[in-house]
Amino acid sequence: MVYIINMDNRSCAIVDASFWIHLIKVDLLSLFLEYYKIIIIPSKVEKEITWSESFKFIIHTPEDIKQYNKLKKDGIIIVQDPKHIKKQLESQVSKDSGELYCIALSEETKYILFIDNGRPYNYCKENNIMVANIIEFILFLYLEKKISKKEVFSKIDLIKSSIPVSCLKNIKEYL
């Protein structure tokens, strides 16, 4: 496995909802922002992230929504949609999903895409779209000596229920 993430401090990243939620859950947003100064979110993904704000009675605003709204207000998160979605992409990724819009935007802009595992991730790899998932980002931080091996395992433990078992096994072998 090779984990290459654009190191330009002024760089932009496109982020999908699942990656965003995991990023906040494992408390790595501040480290993410050291590498990516602008986060681009398609409007479809914004709706996925902030959907609970539409509830008539909301008792508690989740941390991922609080952070999203703060960074959007600060101009770090920018909402942008792709100009075009290829038919080939529509046939490979769930129609009208956040992943679909993220991948199309990444193809247009050539910015790295942070997304979850699965078909959309595999599509990106197969089509030479620069992509990474939360596990790859965590391992990248370990290789950069930003977090320890112990922290890697504690952060992965927080999200392990949504990570494929095969991926978890690969991490243990890698470390």
Secondary structure as UniProt FT lines:
FT   TURN            9..10
FT   STRAND          12..15
FT   HELIX           17..25
FT   TURN            26..27
FT   HELIX           29..35
FT   STRAND          38..41
FT   HELIX           43..50
FT   HELIX           51..54
FT   HELIX           63..73
FT   TURN            74..75
FT   STRAND          77..79
FT   HELIX           87..92
FT   TURN            95..96
FT   HELIX           98..109
FT   STRAND          112..114
FT   HELIX           119..126
FT   TURN            127..128
FT   STRAND          131..132
FT   HELIX           134..143
FT   TURN            144..145
FT   HELIX           149..159
FT   HELIX           160..162
FT   HELIX           165..174
//
